[in-house]
């Protein structure tokens, strides 16, 4: 089962990723350094994240899963550092952002 998921951190920021095995224990590959900067030592003592499946397919190709993942990243804005932790595709600041 291929899935595209959203991880929501306690600060409200999100990370969108894909998993081609639908592992119950997989929570993405967001940058540890980026996330760590947003939480002080006390906040790191007890930490809850939520994983929501945004899309799933038993037959999608790797390319299709990646395409859907990028669509969700762009739609949700999780590549905007103010919104989330995705670093790809690179966020482009505009005058309206």
MOBELPE-V287361 format. One record per run of one state. SS is the DSSP state (a for helix, b for strand, c for the rest). FROM is the first residue (numbers start at 0). TO is the last residue. If there is no record, write none. Layout:
BEGIN
ss: (SS/SS)
from: (FROM/FROM)
to: (TO/TO)
END
This chain:
BEGIN
ss: (c/b/c/b/c/a/c/b/c/a/c/b/c)
from: (0/1/8/13/19/31/37/49/57/61/76/83/84)
to: (0/7/12/18/30/36/48/56/60/75/82/83/96)
END
